[in-house]
Amino acid sequence: MKNKVGKQFIFTIIVTLAALASMVTINFLSFYNKASNDMIALGKSSLSEESEKLNNYLLKGMDVLQVTTISVEYMMKNGQSSKEIEEFLVEQSDRYMEDIDANFTGIYGFFNGEYIDGIGWVPEPDYVPQEREWYIAAKKANGKPVIVSPYLDAQTNTIMISVSQLLYDGESVISLDIVMDEIQILTESMNLSGMGYGFVIDKEGLVVAHSDEEQKGKNYQQQSGMNDLTEIIYRGETDAFDITINGEKCTVFTDVIMDDWYVAMIISNTKLFQDVREMIVRDVIVCIVVFIIILVFCSIAFYKLKWHMNKLEESRAEKDKLNELVMQALARTIDAKDRYTNGHSQRVAKYAREIAKRMGKSENEIRDIYYAGLLHDVGKIHVPDEIISKPSRLTKEEFGYIKLHPIAGFHILKDMKDNPLISQGAKWHHEKYAGGGYPNGLVGENIPEIARIIGVADAYDAMTSYRSYRDVLPQEKVREELVKGAGTQFDPDIVKIMIQMIDEDSEYILCQKTEFKKKVLIVDDEQMDIDFIKYILQDESQYEVYSENTGVDALKCVEEKDIDIMLLDIQMPDMDGFQVYSKLREKTDIPVIFMSVNKDLATIEKAQSMGVEDYIVKPFLPQELIEIIHNVIQNVTQNVE
């Protein structure tokens, strides 16, 4: 009996060890593959961070140029002289070098038929601005900021680039010179934990920057051994690939900067995966020890495993909750692009969820349909803001961009394989039941049910939301349009459910509750500041702008005009901004944004403690002002709804 039990014990041990050995072998192979993939992912992430630094640095130059462009165009439109423009460029050139970046070496350009330089450089008599690369590139870009290829500056004898932009008159061009020092420094730091090296090339193969400074200025397309590498980079088919360089297999990570340059990081595979291999060896030794411990303490391991499984389940529940919060945040981000339909995604998700409930769907299906409603317009991230926020009728070309958002949304969401309904809702919610919709022209029940549900909810919210050109439609009109579209644009069965919801909504609760058009009051004793803000907001059609020069007049205006938001200067005679704010709070709680040249932290903290929405320091960027106003109004609107 003992021998039999002993044999059974030995047999059990052997089978257990064999099973564990097989499992560990498989796990190690999987781990090696995953670790290798993780290293690749880490390399991509590392390069992406470096690319973002380079991109942000160049964007900073473009932002500086565009801010200056706004002022120069303003001066030109107001007929100011070339001398005044030159004085302005000199002032800005000095300020940019001192306060923003020493590598921004000067603003210059061709204005009203005359070359003007912000650092006092006087060109030779035969210097023709229209023949210079910075002028030619700007003309080709037709009003968009453009990066000019690196060149040797005639004045400073240093390698630099120019950022140029064509002005409103179609002939004048403004340009900013940027020394390449910072780009070279960023490139020299390009590696993965000390491994590898990086470089930046332009579209012609010219090495703009390199970890090895001796490589700068070479043309890799004309260099044997590197031309194959550049060809793969230019094709842009992958952001990571293997290639043999100088007889050694390497991994190359690539990215694009500003659509003009390409950045690459090259790492030897021997170094890249060395740590992974060493980790595998160490883990094998550890596992042998663990096998012995498991044989002795199998029961302890069982209870620990059970404990870990419980923790895993808790972690999964927390992950599900986090996913919902992330989707909510993403939905708000999507809606923030469209300033005319604030809260659109949340409302569509709410209507779609109610339709699903009335259709008898399970809790999991209702949850997925709700998520699909939240993310159905995620593809609008790829649509230019000026098209989404355009107050007037879209052109055929612009509407073509809009029609791309279901496809873009599908490709963003298609990897969410646990919830395929989400990507289906994004892709096909603009299909029509009788055909003729987009992107695929599906008909009837060939359109996934989730897309038919969201299609009805989306159309309902479109009619019950404010637009720049109309108010919320009357409820009876909305009902009439849905009935008219049943069987042609919409699934008739789903329309019946929506009609039932409308008929039960006697107080017309299911609609956007806040108006789109907002009244903005500017209060400043400097008329020039008021004119500048009006100029910034002149293309923002959702704002109706008023202005006053004193606090007393501002308080009267608030009572008479039903103002939605106030931009309030602090330093004013008779009654300063703090006094105006205190008196305002006795009558209304409209949001207030302080404006001031005062950068003192105590003043800012005082404003915050009083409940001011934001504090903006003069002079400010136009984009900064527009973003602050929009975010403040959006937050107030969401709180109301």
C-alpha positions as CSV (number, residue, x, y, z in Angstrom):
1,M,0.0,0.0,0.0
2,K,2.8,2.4,1.0
3,N,4.6,1.5,-2.2
4,K,1.5,2.1,-4.2
5,V,0.9,5.5,-2.5
6,G,4.6,6.3,-3.0
7,K,4.4,5.5,-6.7
8,Q,1.3,7.6,-7.0
9,F,3.0,10.4,-5.2
10,I,6.1,10.1,-7.4
11,F,3.9,9.9,-10.5
12,T,1.9,12.9,-9.4
13,I,5.1,14.9,-8.8
14,I,6.5,13.9,-12.2
15,V,3.2,14.8,-14.0
16,T,3.0,18.1,-12.0
17,L,6.6,18.9,-12.8
18,A,6.2,18.1,-16.5
19,A,3.0,20.1,-16.6
20,L,4.7,23.1,-14.8
21,A,7.8,22.8,-17.0
22,S,5.6,22.9,-20.1
23,M,3.6,25.8,-18.8
24,V,6.7,27.7,-17.8
25,T,8.4,27.1,-21.2
26,I,5.3,28.4,-23.0
27,N,5.0,31.3,-20.7
28,F,8.7,32.2,-21.1
29,L,8.3,32.1,-24.9
30,S,5.3,34.3,-24.6
31,F,7.1,36.6,-22.2
32,Y,10.1,36.9,-24.5
33,N,7.8,37.8,-27.4
34,K,5.9,40.3,-25.2
35,A,9.1,41.7,-23.7
36,S,10.5,42.2,-27.2
37,N,7.3,43.9,-28.3
38,D,7.5,46.0,-25.1
39,M,11.0,47.1,-26.0
40,I,9.8,48.1,-29.4
41,A,6.9,49.9,-27.9
42,L,9.3,51.7,-25.4
43,G,11.5,52.7,-28.3
44,K,8.5,54.1,-30.2
45,S,7.4,56.0,-27.1
46,S,10.8,57.3,-26.4
47,L,11.2,58.6,-30.0
48,S,7.7,60.0,-29.9
49,E,8.6,62.0,-26.8
50,E,11.7,63.4,-28.5
51,S,9.8,64.1,-31.7
52,E,7.2,66.0,-29.7
53,K,9.9,68.1,-28.1
54,L,11.3,68.9,-31.6
55,N,7.8,69.5,-32.9
56,N,6.9,71.7,-29.9
57,Y,10.0,73.7,-30.4
58,L,9.3,74.4,-34.0
59,L,5.6,75.1,-33.1
60,K,6.8,77.7,-30.6
61,G,8.6,79.4,-33.5
62,M,5.4,79.3,-35.6
63,D,3.4,80.6,-32.7
64,V,5.8,83.5,-32.3
65,L,5.6,84.2,-36.0
66,Q,1.8,84.1,-36.1
67,V,1.5,86.4,-33.1
68,T,3.8,88.9,-34.8
69,T,1.9,88.4,-38.1
70,I,-1.4,89.5,-36.5
71,S,0.1,92.7,-35.2
72,V,2.0,93.5,-38.5
73,E,-1.2,92.8,-40.6
74,Y,-3.1,95.1,-38.2
75,M,-0.5,97.8,-38.7
76,M,-0.5,97.4,-42.5
77,K,-4.3,97.5,-42.6
78,N,-4.3,100.7,-40.6
79,G,-1.8,102.3,-42.9
80,Q,1.1,102.6,-40.5
81,S,4.5,103.5,-42.1
82,S,7.4,101.2,-42.9
83,K,9.4,103.0,-40.1
84,E,6.7,102.1,-37.6
85,I,6.7,98.5,-38.7
86,E,10.5,98.4,-38.5
87,E,10.4,99.7,-35.0
88,F,7.9,97.1,-34.0
89,L,10.0,94.3,-35.5
90,V,13.1,95.5,-33.7
91,E,11.2,95.6,-30.5
92,Q,9.8,92.1,-31.0
93,S,13.1,90.6,-32.1
94,D,14.8,91.9,-28.9
95,R,11.9,90.6,-26.7
96,Y,11.8,87.2,-28.3
97,M,15.6,86.7,-27.9
98,E,15.5,87.8,-24.3
99,D,12.2,86.4,-23.0
100,I,11.3,83.5,-25.3
101,D,14.4,81.9,-26.9
102,A,17.9,83.1,-27.6
103,N,17.8,81.1,-30.8
104,F,15.0,83.2,-32.3
105,T,17.5,85.6,-33.8
106,G,15.2,88.1,-35.5
107,I,12.0,89.0,-37.4
108,Y,12.3,90.3,-40.9
109,G,10.3,90.3,-44.1
110,F,9.0,92.0,-47.3
111,F,6.2,94.5,-46.5
112,N,4.5,96.8,-48.9
113,G,7.2,96.3,-51.5
114,E,10.1,97.0,-49.0
115,Y,12.5,94.7,-47.1
116,I,12.5,95.4,-43.4
117,D,14.8,93.7,-40.9
118,G,14.2,93.5,-37.1
119,I,17.9,93.2,-36.2
120,G,19.2,96.1,-38.3
121,W,20.8,94.0,-41.1
122,V,21.2,96.0,-44.3
123,P,21.3,93.7,-47.4
124,E,23.5,94.2,-50.4
125,P,22.1,96.4,-53.2
126,D,21.5,93.3,-55.4
127,Y,19.6,91.5,-52.7
128,V,16.1,90.6,-54.0
129,P,13.8,89.3,-51.3
130,Q,11.4,87.8,-53.8
131,E,14.2,85.5,-55.0
132,R,15.1,84.2,-51.5
133,E,14.0,80.8,-50.3
134,W,12.1,82.2,-47.3
135,Y,9.9,84.3,-49.6
136,I,9.4,81.7,-52.3
137,A,8.4,79.0,-49.7
138,A,5.9,81.4,-48.1
139,K,4.3,82.2,-51.4
140,K,3.9,78.5,-52.2
141,A,2.3,77.8,-48.8
142,N,-0.3,80.4,-49.6
143,G,-0.9,81.9,-46.2
144,K,0.1,78.9,-44.0
145,P,3.3,79.1,-41.9
146,V,6.1,77.1,-43.5
147,I,9.5,75.9,-42.4
148,V,12.3,76.8,-44.9
149,S,15.1,74.3,-45.4
150,P,18.3,74.8,-43.3
151,Y,20.8,77.3,-44.7
152,L,24.0,79.1,-43.8
153,D,23.1,82.6,-42.6
154,A,25.1,85.3,-44.5
155,Q,25.2,87.6,-41.5
156,T,26.1,85.2,-38.6
157,N,27.7,82.3,-40.6
158,T,25.6,79.8,-38.6
159,I,23.2,77.1,-39.7
160,M,19.6,78.1,-39.2
161,I,16.1,77.7,-40.5
162,S,13.4,80.2,-41.2
163,V,9.7,80.1,-40.5
164,S,7.8,82.2,-43.0
165,Q,4.2,83.2,-43.7
166,L,2.5,85.1,-46.5
167,L,0.4,88.0,-45.3
168,Y,-3.1,89.0,-46.2
169,D,-2.2,91.1,-49.2
170,G,-0.7,88.1,-51.1
171,E,2.7,89.8,-51.6
172,S,4.1,90.6,-48.2
173,V,6.0,87.9,-46.3
174,I,7.1,87.8,-42.7
175,S,9.9,85.5,-41.5
176,L,11.6,84.4,-38.3
177,D,15.2,83.1,-38.2
178,I,15.8,80.2,-35.8
179,V,19.4,79.0,-35.0
180,M,19.6,75.2,-35.1
181,D,21.5,74.9,-31.7
182,E,18.4,73.8,-29.7
183,I,17.4,71.2,-32.4
184,Q,20.9,69.8,-32.3
185,I,20.9,69.6,-28.5
186,L,17.5,67.7,-28.6
187,T,18.8,65.3,-31.2
188,E,22.0,64.6,-29.3
189,S,19.9,63.4,-26.3
190,M,17.9,61.0,-28.6
191,N,18.5,57.5,-27.3
192,L,16.8,54.7,-25.4
193,S,18.4,54.4,-21.9
194,G,21.8,55.3,-23.4
195,M,21.4,53.0,-26.4
196,G,21.5,54.1,-30.0
197,Y,21.6,57.4,-31.7
198,G,19.3,59.7,-33.6
199,F,19.2,62.1,-36.5
200,V,16.8,64.4,-38.3
201,I,16.6,64.6,-42.1
202,D,14.5,66.6,-44.5
203,K,12.7,65.4,-47.6
204,E,15.8,65.6,-49.8
205,G,17.9,63.4,-47.4
206,L,19.9,66.3,-45.9
207,V,20.9,65.6,-42.3
208,V,19.5,68.5,-40.4
209,A,20.8,67.4,-37.0
210,H,22.6,64.2,-35.7
211,S,23.8,62.8,-32.5
212,D,27.2,62.8,-34.1
213,E,27.8,66.4,-35.2
214,E,30.2,65.3,-38.0
215,Q,27.2,63.8,-39.8
216,K,25.4,67.1,-40.1
217,G,25.1,68.4,-43.6
218,K,25.5,65.0,-45.3
219,N,22.9,63.8,-47.7
220,Y,21.9,60.2,-46.8
221,Q,20.0,59.7,-50.1
222,Q,23.3,60.1,-51.9
223,Q,25.3,58.0,-49.4
224,S,25.8,54.3,-49.9
225,G,24.4,52.2,-47.1
226,M,22.1,54.9,-45.9
227,N,20.0,55.5,-49.1
228,D,18.0,52.3,-48.5
229,L,17.3,53.4,-44.9
230,T,16.0,56.8,-46.1
231,E,13.8,55.2,-48.7
232,I,12.0,53.1,-46.1
233,I,11.7,56.2,-43.8
234,Y,10.1,58.3,-46.6
235,R,7.6,55.6,-47.5
236,G,6.2,55.9,-43.9
237,E,4.7,52.4,-44.0
238,T,5.8,51.7,-40.4
239,D,7.2,53.6,-37.5
240,A,9.6,50.7,-36.5
241,F,11.5,48.3,-38.7
242,D,14.7,46.2,-38.9
243,I,17.6,46.9,-41.2
244,T,21.2,45.9,-41.5
245,I,23.6,48.8,-41.2
246,N,27.4,48.3,-41.6
247,G,26.8,44.5,-41.2
248,E,24.9,44.8,-37.9
249,K,21.1,44.2,-37.6
250,C,19.5,47.2,-36.1
251,T,16.0,48.4,-35.2
252,V,15.0,51.8,-36.6
253,F,12.3,53.9,-35.0
254,T,10.9,56.8,-37.1
255,D,8.5,59.7,-36.8
256,V,7.6,62.8,-38.8
257,I,8.0,66.4,-37.6
258,M,5.8,69.2,-38.9
259,D,5.1,67.2,-42.1
260,D,8.5,68.5,-43.4
261,W,11.2,66.5,-41.6
262,Y,11.8,63.0,-40.5
263,V,13.4,61.9,-37.2
264,A,14.9,58.5,-36.7
265,M,16.5,56.6,-33.8
266,I,18.8,53.6,-34.6
267,I,19.6,50.9,-32.0
268,S,21.6,47.7,-32.4
269,N,19.4,44.7,-31.8
270,T,22.2,43.1,-29.7
271,K,22.0,45.9,-27.2
272,L,18.2,46.4,-27.5
273,F,17.3,42.9,-26.4
274,Q,20.3,42.2,-24.2
275,D,18.5,43.0,-21.0
276,V,15.5,40.8,-22.1
277,R,17.7,37.8,-22.6
278,E,19.5,38.3,-19.3
279,M,16.1,38.6,-17.6
280,I,15.0,35.3,-19.1
281,V,18.1,33.5,-17.7
282,R,17.6,35.0,-14.3
283,D,13.9,34.1,-14.3
284,V,14.6,30.5,-15.3
285,I,16.8,30.1,-12.3
286,V,14.2,31.7,-10.1
287,C,11.5,29.4,-11.5
288,I,13.5,26.2,-10.7
289,V,13.7,27.4,-7.1
290,V,10.0,28.2,-7.2
291,F,9.2,24.7,-8.4
292,I,10.8,23.2,-5.3
293,I,8.9,25.6,-3.1
294,I,5.6,24.8,-4.8
295,L,6.0,21.1,-4.1
296,V,6.4,21.8,-0.4
297,F,3.9,24.6,0.0
298,C,1.3,23.8,-2.7
299,S,-1.5,24.5,-0.4
300,I,-0.2,27.9,0.5
301,A,0.3,28.7,-3.1
302,F,-3.3,27.7,-3.8
303,Y,-4.7,30.1,-1.2
304,K,-2.4,32.9,-2.5
305,L,-3.5,32.2,-6.0
306,K,-7.1,32.5,-4.9
307,W,-6.4,35.7,-3.1
308,H,-4.7,37.1,-6.3
309,M,-7.7,36.1,-8.4
310,N,-10.0,38.0,-6.1
311,K,-7.7,41.0,-6.4
312,L,-7.7,40.6,-10.2
313,E,-11.4,40.7,-10.2
314,E,-11.4,43.9,-8.1
315,S,-8.9,45.4,-10.5
316,R,-11.1,44.5,-13.5
317,A,-14.0,46.2,-11.9
318,E,-11.9,49.3,-11.2
319,K,-10.7,49.1,-14.8
320,D,-14.3,49.1,-16.1
321,K,-15.1,52.1,-14.0
322,L,-12.0,53.9,-15.3
323,N,-12.9,53.0,-18.9
324,E,-16.3,54.7,-18.4
325,L,-14.6,57.8,-16.9
326,V,-12.2,57.9,-19.8
327,M,-15.0,57.6,-22.3
328,Q,-16.9,60.4,-20.6
329,A,-13.8,62.6,-20.8
330,L,-13.2,61.7,-24.4
331,A,-16.8,62.5,-25.3
332,R,-16.4,66.0,-23.6
333,T,-13.2,66.5,-25.6
334,I,-15.0,65.6,-28.8
335,D,-17.8,68.0,-28.1
336,A,-15.3,70.8,-27.2
337,K,-14.3,70.9,-30.9
338,D,-17.8,71.8,-31.9
339,R,-18.7,75.1,-30.1
340,Y,-22.2,75.0,-31.5
341,T,-23.4,71.7,-30.0
342,N,-22.0,71.6,-26.5
343,G,-22.9,68.3,-24.8
344,H,-24.0,66.6,-28.0
345,S,-22.3,63.3,-27.4
346,Q,-23.6,62.9,-23.8
347,R,-27.2,63.7,-25.0
348,V,-27.0,61.2,-27.9
349,A,-25.7,58.5,-25.5
350,K,-28.5,59.2,-23.1
351,Y,-31.2,59.0,-25.8
352,A,-29.6,55.9,-27.3
353,R,-29.5,54.2,-23.8
354,E,-33.2,54.9,-23.2
355,I,-34.1,53.5,-26.7
356,A,-32.1,50.4,-25.9
357,K,-33.9,50.0,-22.6
358,R,-37.3,50.2,-24.3
359,M,-36.1,47.6,-26.8
360,G,-35.5,45.1,-24.0
361,K,-31.7,45.0,-24.3
362,S,-29.5,43.3,-21.6
363,E,-27.6,45.4,-19.2
364,N,-24.3,44.7,-21.0
365,E,-25.9,45.7,-24.4
366,I,-27.4,48.9,-22.9
367,R,-23.9,49.8,-21.5
368,D,-22.2,49.2,-24.8
369,I,-24.9,51.2,-26.7
370,Y,-24.4,54.0,-24.2
371,Y,-20.6,53.9,-24.8
372,A,-21.2,53.8,-28.5
373,G,-23.3,57.0,-28.2
374,L,-20.6,58.7,-26.2
375,L,-17.9,57.9,-28.8
376,H,-20.0,58.0,-32.1
377,D,-18.4,61.3,-33.2
378,V,-14.8,60.5,-32.1
379,G,-13.7,60.7,-35.7
380,K,-14.4,64.5,-35.6
381,I,-11.0,64.7,-33.9
382,H,-9.6,64.4,-37.5
383,V,-11.8,67.2,-38.9
384,P,-10.3,70.7,-38.9
385,D,-11.7,72.9,-36.2
386,E,-12.6,75.7,-38.7
387,I,-14.9,73.3,-40.5
388,I,-16.6,71.9,-37.4
389,S,-17.1,75.3,-36.0
390,K,-18.1,77.1,-39.2
391,P,-21.3,79.1,-38.6
392,S,-22.4,79.2,-42.2
393,R,-23.3,76.6,-44.8
394,L,-20.4,74.2,-45.6
395,T,-19.0,74.0,-49.1
396,K,-19.0,70.6,-50.9
397,E,-15.3,70.1,-50.1
398,E,-15.9,71.0,-46.4
399,F,-18.8,68.6,-46.2
400,G,-16.5,66.0,-47.7
401,Y,-14.3,66.4,-44.7
402,I,-17.3,66.0,-42.4
403,K,-18.3,62.8,-44.2
404,L,-14.9,61.3,-43.3
405,H,-15.5,61.3,-39.6
406,P,-17.4,58.0,-39.4
407,I,-14.4,56.3,-41.1
408,A,-11.9,58.0,-38.9
409,G,-13.9,57.1,-35.8
410,F,-14.1,53.4,-36.9
411,H,-10.3,53.2,-37.2
412,I,-9.8,54.9,-33.8
413,L,-12.2,52.4,-32.1
414,K,-11.9,49.2,-34.1
415,D,-9.3,47.7,-31.7
416,M,-11.9,47.7,-28.9
417,K,-12.7,44.1,-29.8
418,D,-14.5,43.4,-26.5
419,N,-17.1,46.1,-27.5
420,P,-17.5,45.9,-31.3
421,L,-20.8,47.8,-31.1
422,I,-18.8,51.0,-30.3
423,S,-16.8,51.0,-33.6
424,Q,-20.0,49.9,-35.5
425,G,-21.9,52.9,-34.1
426,A,-19.2,55.3,-35.1
427,K,-18.8,54.0,-38.6
428,W,-22.4,53.6,-39.8
429,H,-24.6,56.1,-37.8
430,H,-25.0,58.3,-40.9
431,E,-26.3,55.4,-43.1
432,K,-29.9,55.8,-44.3
433,Y,-32.5,53.1,-43.9
434,A,-33.5,53.4,-47.6
435,G,-29.9,53.8,-48.8
436,G,-27.9,56.8,-49.9
437,G,-26.2,57.4,-46.6
438,Y,-22.4,57.3,-45.9
439,P,-19.8,56.0,-45.8
440,N,-21.0,52.7,-47.4
441,G,-24.5,53.3,-48.5
442,L,-25.9,50.4,-46.5
443,V,-29.7,49.6,-46.7
444,G,-32.3,48.5,-44.2
445,E,-31.2,45.8,-41.7
446,N,-27.8,45.6,-43.3
447,I,-27.1,48.6,-41.2
448,P,-26.0,47.4,-37.8
449,E,-28.7,47.9,-35.2
450,I,-26.5,50.0,-33.0
451,A,-25.9,52.4,-35.9
452,R,-29.7,52.6,-36.5
453,I,-30.3,53.4,-32.8
454,I,-27.6,56.1,-32.7
455,G,-28.8,57.5,-36.1
456,V,-32.2,58.3,-34.6
457,A,-30.7,59.6,-31.3
458,D,-28.2,61.7,-33.3
459,A,-30.8,63.2,-35.6
460,Y,-33.1,64.0,-32.6
461,D,-30.4,65.8,-30.8
462,A,-29.4,67.8,-33.9
463,M,-33.0,69.1,-34.1
464,T,-33.3,69.8,-30.4
465,S,-29.9,71.6,-30.1
466,Y,-29.0,75.3,-30.8
467,R,-27.2,76.2,-33.9
468,S,-25.6,79.5,-34.9
469,Y,-28.4,80.0,-37.5
470,R,-31.4,78.8,-35.5
471,D,-32.9,77.9,-32.1
472,V,-34.0,74.5,-30.8
473,L,-36.8,73.3,-33.1
474,P,-40.4,73.1,-31.7
475,Q,-41.1,69.6,-30.3
476,E,-44.0,69.1,-32.7
477,K,-41.7,69.9,-35.6
478,V,-39.1,67.4,-34.4
479,R,-41.8,64.7,-34.1
480,E,-43.0,65.5,-37.6
481,E,-39.5,65.2,-39.1
482,L,-38.9,61.9,-37.4
483,V,-42.2,60.5,-38.7
484,K,-41.4,61.8,-42.2
485,G,-38.0,60.1,-42.1
486,A,-39.3,56.7,-40.9
487,G,-38.5,54.1,-43.5
488,T,-36.3,56.4,-45.6
489,Q,-33.7,57.9,-43.3
490,F,-34.5,56.0,-40.1
491,D,-35.4,52.5,-39.0
492,P,-39.2,52.8,-38.6
493,D,-39.3,50.5,-35.5
494,I,-36.7,52.7,-33.7
495,V,-38.5,55.9,-34.7
496,K,-41.7,54.5,-33.0
497,I,-39.8,54.2,-29.8
498,M,-38.4,57.7,-30.1
499,I,-41.9,59.1,-30.9
500,Q,-43.1,57.4,-27.7
501,M,-40.4,59.1,-25.7
502,I,-41.3,62.5,-27.3
503,D,-45.0,62.0,-26.5
504,E,-44.2,61.2,-22.9
505,D,-42.0,64.3,-22.7
506,S,-44.8,66.8,-22.1
507,E,-42.4,69.5,-20.7
508,Y,-39.9,69.1,-23.5
509,I,-37.0,68.2,-21.2
510,L,-35.2,66.2,-23.9
511,C,-33.3,69.1,-25.6
512,Q,-30.3,71.3,-25.2
513,K,-31.2,73.7,-22.5
514,T,-28.8,76.5,-23.0
515,E,-28.6,79.0,-25.9
516,F,-25.6,79.1,-28.2
517,K,-25.2,82.8,-28.7
518,K,-23.3,84.4,-25.8
519,K,-22.9,88.0,-24.9
520,V,-19.4,89.1,-24.0
521,L,-18.7,92.4,-22.2
522,I,-15.2,93.9,-22.3
523,V,-14.4,96.4,-19.5
524,D,-11.2,98.4,-19.9
525,D,-10.3,102.1,-19.7
526,E,-7.8,101.6,-22.6
527,Q,-9.8,101.7,-25.9
528,M,-6.8,100.2,-27.7
529,D,-7.1,97.1,-25.5
530,I,-10.8,96.9,-26.2
531,D,-10.2,97.2,-30.0
532,F,-7.6,94.5,-29.8
533,I,-9.9,92.0,-28.1
534,K,-12.7,92.8,-30.5
535,Y,-10.3,92.1,-33.3
536,I,-9.5,88.7,-31.8
537,L,-13.2,87.8,-31.4
538,Q,-14.4,89.2,-34.7
539,D,-14.5,85.8,-36.4
540,E,-16.0,84.0,-33.4
541,S,-19.6,84.2,-34.5
542,Q,-21.0,82.6,-31.3
543,Y,-20.1,85.8,-29.3
544,E,-21.9,89.1,-29.3
545,V,-19.4,91.6,-28.0
546,Y,-20.1,94.8,-26.0
547,S,-17.6,97.1,-24.3
548,E,-17.4,99.8,-21.6
549,N,-14.6,102.0,-20.3
550,T,-15.7,102.3,-16.7
551,G,-16.9,100.1,-13.9
552,V,-20.1,102.1,-13.5
553,D,-21.0,101.8,-17.1
554,A,-20.2,98.1,-17.0
555,L,-22.6,97.4,-14.1
556,K,-25.4,99.3,-16.0
557,C,-24.6,97.2,-19.2
558,V,-24.9,94.0,-17.2
559,E,-28.4,95.0,-16.1
560,E,-29.6,96.1,-19.5
561,K,-27.9,93.5,-21.8
562,D,-28.2,90.2,-19.9
563,I,-24.4,89.6,-20.3
564,D,-23.1,86.0,-20.2
565,I,-19.4,86.7,-19.5
566,M,-17.3,89.7,-18.5
567,L,-13.6,90.4,-19.4
568,L,-12.6,92.9,-16.6
569,D,-9.5,95.0,-16.4
570,I,-8.2,95.5,-12.9
571,Q,-6.3,98.8,-13.2
572,M,-9.0,101.4,-13.9
573,P,-9.6,104.9,-12.5
574,D,-12.5,105.6,-10.0
575,M,-13.4,101.9,-9.6
576,D,-10.9,99.1,-10.0
577,G,-11.6,95.6,-11.1
578,F,-11.9,94.2,-7.6
579,Q,-14.5,96.8,-6.7
580,V,-16.5,96.2,-9.8
581,Y,-16.4,92.5,-9.2
582,S,-17.7,92.9,-5.6
583,K,-20.6,95.1,-6.7
584,L,-21.3,92.7,-9.6
585,R,-21.7,89.8,-7.2
586,E,-24.4,91.7,-5.3
587,K,-26.6,91.4,-8.4
588,T,-25.5,88.4,-10.5
589,D,-23.1,85.4,-10.7
590,I,-22.1,85.8,-14.3
591,P,-18.5,84.5,-14.9
592,V,-15.7,87.1,-14.8
593,I,-12.2,86.9,-16.3
594,F,-9.7,89.4,-14.9
595,M,-7.2,91.1,-17.3
596,S,-4.1,92.8,-16.0
597,V,-0.4,93.6,-16.6
598,N,0.1,92.7,-12.9
599,K,1.9,89.4,-12.6
600,D,2.1,89.5,-8.8
601,L,1.1,86.1,-7.3
602,A,-0.7,87.8,-4.3
603,T,-3.0,89.6,-6.7
604,I,-3.7,86.5,-8.7
605,E,-4.5,84.5,-5.5
606,K,-6.7,87.3,-4.3
607,A,-8.7,87.1,-7.5
608,Q,-9.0,83.3,-7.2
609,S,-10.1,83.5,-3.6
610,M,-13.0,85.9,-4.7
611,G,-14.2,83.3,-7.3
612,V,-12.9,84.9,-10.5
613,E,-13.0,82.3,-13.3
614,D,-9.5,83.0,-14.6
615,Y,-6.7,85.6,-14.6
616,I,-5.1,86.6,-17.9
617,V,-1.9,88.6,-18.0
618,K,-1.5,91.3,-20.7
619,P,-0.2,91.1,-23.4
620,F,-1.8,87.7,-24.2
621,L,-2.0,85.5,-27.3
622,P,-5.3,85.6,-29.2
623,Q,-5.6,81.8,-29.0
624,E,-5.1,82.0,-25.2
625,L,-8.0,84.5,-24.8
626,I,-10.4,82.5,-27.2
627,E,-9.6,79.2,-25.4
628,I,-10.2,80.7,-21.9
629,I,-13.5,82.3,-22.9
630,H,-14.7,79.1,-24.5
631,N,-13.8,76.9,-21.6
632,V,-15.4,79.1,-19.0
633,I,-18.6,79.3,-21.0
634,Q,-18.6,75.6,-21.6
635,N,-18.1,74.8,-17.9
636,V,-21.0,77.1,-17.0
637,T,-23.2,75.6,-19.7
638,Q,-22.5,72.0,-18.6
639,N,-23.3,72.9,-15.0
640,V,-26.6,74.4,-16.1
641,E,-27.6,71.3,-18.1
